[in-house]
């Protein structure tokens, strides 16, 4: 990213969280910048386009505007963000929230990477960052950011279904997560009669079925939501053909576009847990709870992006994102945000991600058009 930015005549810097910035500096302005970017990290065995496409889109748009001879009214910055994916440290939006100064207190020491066991602070240091500087304050106070714009592949097949190249994002779901939950029962002989069992596998199965029924009810109401049990397994050290499972591990992600729906999901979960505990003689330990607020889009940016797509003849639709994105962290900090979702085949968080270059370039055109009209001059 840094090499490509320098080749485009942009000034490259990094911050204390090792985020990378490619700046097209303005002469004058009001001291506020526009950021265009996304994340550079990926999940284990992820694809080529999740995150990275949005970083490149920022560079492409700035390069195009410079080559066209326009001048920025304020600093325009392509941003490559670290550690958006929560899978590694079980904390969301690490890079963006670190830059904004909104990372929860104690996260640098409390969060440990799942595969190394080392702290977030240690990994930031290894990447060239400075945890002590992060503790001292933000790289970008939110009131210094005029807008944040993110291009991202769609992580569901809606655009494939409709045949549209782009989705103009209408909102990012909030979520409630329990990344390390478990069910405690009793390891017993397989001959144990049912009335004496404390079977955690059956309790986990009931949890899964009932959560899916809850999701079906929401769908029947026309209420957007998603419920996912990501990790879902018995204890590998104790389970076996002739043992009733006494320990069951799971992770849970519940998300919705409406905070009222999100609260309903959690209330239904807690009621369900209590019922399963009583009926199956087990105990749930949900563990640490993580959450992210619903991320609304700025109406003026959303409408401008839709107008730009229409002006250039790009097929598009208004579309709520099914996934969480860095834009939500900026929005939660009070920054006006917008997003362009790009058609993507074969799903996401998989090596099979497949984005067509024509669709990507259409997104770059829409972003460049918005920047030219709102934040540049001849």
N, C-alpha and C positions, 0 to 999 in steps of 0.2 A: 504493500500500500504506500509506504513512504517513498519508494523509488518511483512509482507511477505518479505520485503527487508532485514530486520534484521535477519530473519530466514535463509536467503540465504547468510549471512555473508557480506552484503553490508552496507556501511556507509550511514546513512540517515541524510539529512539536508533539511532546507527550506530556501526560500529567502524572500525578503521584500514584494513580491506579494503573498506569501503563496503557491508558487509552491513547489513541493516536489521532491527531488533528491535522488536516490539510487546509490551510487558511488562504483565502483570497481576500486580501486586506483592502478596505475602503479608505479613501481620503475623507476624513471627517465622519459624519454619521452621528447617531445618538448614543453610541457606546454599547448598543445591544447587537448581538450576533444572531444569524440564522444558522442552525445546525441541520445538516442533511446526513443521515447515516443509519447504521444498524450494527449488529454484533459480528465479531470475527470468530467466535468460538463455535463449537458444535457439540452435539451429544455423542456418546460412544456409537461408532458405526453410523454416523449421520451422513447427510448428503452434501453436494457441492454448493447448493444455492441458498440454503436456510441461513440468513444473516448476511453472508458475503455479498449476495446480489445487491443488497441495499447499500453496502459500503461502496461498491463499485459504481452504483447509480449516482451517488453523490459526486464522485470524481468525474464521471462522464459529463454530468450536467454542468459542473463548474468549468471543465475544459471546453465544452461547446460554447458557453457564454463568453469566455475569454477569447476564443478563436473568432467569435462573431463581433468582437470589438466593443462589447458592452462594458460598463463600469459599475461596480457594486455600490449601492447606497449605504450599505453597512457591511461589516465583515461577514462573508459567506464561508462556512466551514464544513468540509466533509469529515465525518467522525467515524472512526473504527473503534467499536466498543468492546471491552473485555467482558467475559464471564456473564453473559446474559442468561445462559442456560442454567437452570437451578439444579440439574442432575449432579453436578460435581461437588458443590458445597451445600446443597439443599437450602440455598438462599437465592432469591430472585433478583435479577437486575443489578448485579454487583457493580459492574463498571459504570453504568449510568447513574446509579444512586450514589456511588462514591464521588463521581464528578459533581453531582448536585449537592453533596453534603447531607443526603437523606438516608444513608446507610444506617440501620439501627445501631445504637451504641453497643459496643462489645462484640460486634460481628467479626471483626478482624481476628480476635483471639478465640471466639467461641466456635466459629465455623471451621470444620476440618474437611479436607478433600477426601472423598469416599475411598479412593484407591491408594492414597499415600498415607493418610492419617495426619498429615501436617496441616498446620493452620493456614487460614487465608492470608494472614500477614506474611507468613514465610513464603508462600507462593508468589505474592505480589512483589516481595523483595527479589525473588529469583527472576522475575520478569522485568526487572529494572525499575519497579515502582518504589514508593517511599511511604510505608504505613504511618510513620510519625507525621508526615506532612498531611496525610489524609485525616488524621485525628485533629489537625489544626484548623481545618476549614475546607470549603468547597473549591473546586477549580472554577466552576461556573455557578455563581449565585443565580437562582432562577430569574430574578428580575433583570439580569443581564442578557437573557435569551429572548429574542423577539418571537421565535418560532422554532419548533423541531419537526422535521419532515422525515418520514421513514418509508422506504420502499422495501417490500418483503414478499417472498413467494406466498401464495395462499397455501395454507396447510390443511385444506379440505378440498373436495372435488366440485364445489359449486360452480366455479367459472368454467370448468370442463363441461358440466351439465348444461349450462346456459349458452356456451359458445363465445363468451366474452373474453377479451384479452386481459382486461383489468377490472379490479374492484376498487371503487373509491370507498375507503373504510368509514363506517358510521360509528364504530365504537369497538373497544377492546374489553373482553370479559374480565371481571374480577374473579378471584378464586379463593378457596379455602383448601388448605392442604394438610394432610397428616402423613409426613414422609416415612415415619418409622413406627407404625402402629403394630400391635400384636394382640392376640387372644390367648389367655391363659386358661388351661383346663387341667387335665390329669392324664399322664401316660398310663395306659391300662392294657390288659390282655384283650385280644380280639374276641374272646368268649364272654366278655363282660356284658350282661343284659343291658338293654337300652336305658332302663330307668336308673341305672347306676352310673351311666357314662357321663364324662365331662369332655365331649368330643369337639375339639377346636376346628377340625376340618369341616364338619357339618355346620358349625356355627359360621364359619367363613363362607361356606356355600350359600347359606340362608342370607347372609349379608349381601352377597353379590346379586342374588335373585331379587331381593326386595329393593335394592338400590336401582336395579334395572327397571323394575315395575314403577318406581317413583319417576324415573326418567320418561318412561312411556306415558305416564299421566301428564307430565309437563308437556310433552310433545302433542298430546291430544288437545291440550289447552292452547296450543300455539305459542308456548313459552320457550324461547331458546335457552338451552342449558347443556351441560355435558358432565358425565360422572365416569371416572376411570379408576379402576383398581389396577395399579401398575405392577407392583410386586405382590405376589399372592402365592404363598407356599408354606408347607409344613417345615418343621425343624429338620434340616438335613442330617444332623448328628444323632437324632433319635427316631426319626420316622422309619417305618418298615412294614412289610407285609402283615406281620402279626402283632402290630402295636396300634392301639387307639391313639391318635395324635393329641398330645397335651399342650402343644405350642404351635401357634400359627402366626406368620408374619404377613403384613400387607401394607401397601401405601395407598392413599386415597387422594384424588384430585377432583374437586367439584367446582364448576365454573358457570357463570351466568352473566348476561349483559345488564341485568338489573340488580341493584343491591338488595332490594326487597326479596327477590327470588333467591339470591345467594343466602340471605338469612333464613329463608324457609328451608333451603336444602340442609343447612346445618342443624336446624331444629328437628327436622325429620330424621336426620342421621342419629342424633342423640336419643330420640325416642325409640328408634329401631334398635339401637345398641342395648338400651335398658330392657327391651322386650326379649331380645335374644339371650341376654345374660340370665334372665329369670327362667326362660324356657329350657335352655340347654346347659345350665349350671356351669357357666364359664364367666370369665372376667375380661373385659376389654381394657387395654391400656393404649389409648390413642396417641400418647406421647406428645412431642412438641407440635404446636400448631403454627402454620405459616399462612399468610394471606396477602392478597394484593387487591387494591381497590379497583372498581370498574373504571375504565379509561375512556371518557368521552372525547370525541374529536371536536376541534374548533369549527363552528358552523361556517365561518367565512372561508377558511382554508379548504374545507370539504367542498364547498360550492365552487370555489375557484378551480380546484383540481378537476371536478366534473366538467366545468365549462371548458377547460383546456383540452380534456379528452374529446369532448364533442367538437371543438374547433378543429382538431387535427384528424377527425374521422376515426378515432380509436373506439372500438366496441367496448363498452364498459357497463357496469351496474353499481348501484349502491349496495354495500355488503358489509355486514358486521363481521369482524375477525373472529374466528373460532379459537384463536390462540392468544397467548400473552406476548407482549413485545416491549422493547425499550421505550417506545412512545408512551406507554402507560406510566412509566416512572417519571417522565418529563411532565405529563399531564397532571399527575398527582402532586407535583411540585408547583403547579400553577402556570406552567408554560403552555401556550397555545400549540396544539399538535395536529398533524395531518398524516395520513397514511395512504399509500397506493399498494394494493395487493396484485400480484402478478400470477397469471394462470400457471399451474404447475401440475404435472401428471405424476401418477404413481405414489402419491402421498408425500409425507415429510418425515424427518427424523429417520431416514433410511437412505442407503446409497442409491436407491432407484429414483430419487428426485429428478424430474425432467422438465426444465423450463426452456421454452423456445427463445432464441435470441431476438426474434422479431417482437415477441411480447415484452421482453426486457427493454428493448430499445424504445418501444412505445411508452413504457413507464418513464424512461429517461427524458423523452420528449415532453411529457406532461409535467415532470418536475422542472425541467429547464424553462418551459413556458411560464409556470407559476413564478419562478425566481425572476425571470426577465420582466414580467409585468409588475411585480410587487416590490422587488428589491434591487433592481438595476436601473440604469439610465443609459442612453446612447453615448 
